[in-house]
Amino acid sequence: MSERKTADFTEDLNLAAEVGPSKGDVDVLLHNALETLAEYVPYDLATVMQVLDGELAVRVASGRLANESVENHSIRLVDFPSLRALLRTDRARAFTEDDHRHGDGDVFDSALQLPPGHSCMVVPLRVQERSLGILTFDREQCGAYENSVVELATVFGRLLALAVGYGEQSTHLARLSSQLKEQNRLLGSKIVGTSDACTLMDASKSATMVRVVRQAKQVASTDAPVLLTGETGTGKEVLANAIHGWSERSNQPIVGINCAALPPNLIESELFGHVKGAFSGATKARMGRFQAAHGGTLFLDEIGELPLDLQPKFLRALQEGRFEPVGSDKTVEVDVRLVAATNQDLLSAMAAGTFRDDLYYRIAVFPIHVPPLRNRLEDVVDIAEGFVDSLSRRTGRGPWWLSERSKEWLKAQPWRGNVRELVNTLERATIISPGPELELDLDSDGSKNGLGERIGYRRRSADKERLSPLVEVERRHIQRVLKQTGGKLYGEGGAADILGINPSTLRSRMKKLGLGGARKHRIKST
């Protein structure tokens, strides 16, 4: 063989090594390598077999004898001692009929009818003391491969092993990088961290919640899907975070998505990701929540809102751990544990044909019902104190504590909006309170719906107690903060940073309060 052909082949491998972040790209590299090798190593069948759990399984196959039986073929290494020995080397070996008759037999005995004495060669793929698998070459023509071909195959095997090793390393690093970026993007949407969630759940005193926590801890140690049911705002997301925190996946991410908060045409992209140009506005590729949650937990809130036409793809991703991003034909493999939540009656949705039976029985392996807050009022004060403590640590504001009067007031409310209403009430109180002690009061005529429409703060003085409506107090307080920041809303030292809320939330509140809507600069005080 000419030096020029060898140099061309080496260049082909170097170019092929520049693979992208998917298993499919590495498979393309292997297919191209086998086709290129046909010019130098004659074969009727060539395969790359991958080492996996004590077996050698065909990953790619080429040649006129390649068929479905070959592509699905695998062998147990324990039955092939000569191959086990070969995997510890980096040199190719040509096998003869005597080798097969007195040794292990042919690798493809059960998949092909090859004549006795046919040409057979095996090339180990090894990089950095790690065995990736083998290259196999078979011909129906009898006679052993020549030594010069075996030596050339040895060199090519080393080059291909380096290319595959680089490709797999690039795949792993690219995936970790994209996963980290997506997790950082999603951090802002988390209500509470897993550590805080575990603490809040463990502090439950009511009999119903003690039972819920016991069930959650039982299932947390498994990978079984969990379905959380209950009214809106009962704390299902907090419980999902606690389940993740109690699980063996706790050192991996928990990534959530609310199916009711996104337009149906965007949910697929959010779940599975997309490639550049997949749709209008897709200016760059982005991984979805499934990939971001790889190794950890995927929390799917309001799963009853998952579009019917997307449910089969979601079911396949759960069952097989595989899917294709929007606009891509490359399969992505993930390992996630699912925790889903809903306030709907999914059995009725199944009867109405809006929710698939097979998906329901897949996600409802371990259902847990989260009771409404009004049925566990013993926990209200602990939840409230836990939230204000968490809010203080996350925002750097505070600390705050509740007066005894406020604690009694909290326990007397019906909380029709459940934990979400309680949290919103407390967050408003931390904004308008002039000091660290939070005191919550109803209007003089009582709250009409338990929402605490007016939350005043009590300013003790020798003269009198002064109560102000929430709208007025909130408007004045935001005006003072804006005046202090010179109208700056965003970034460090901005109004949103001082108030401990998202800038978009602040702009929305300003608009409702008539403070200039979405203006980003100076806002005059009134």
Summary of the structure (lengths in Angstrom):
residues: 526
radius of gyration: 31.6
end to end distance: 88.4
largest distance: 110.0
contacts: 1628
relative contact order: 0.07
helix: 47%
strand: 15%
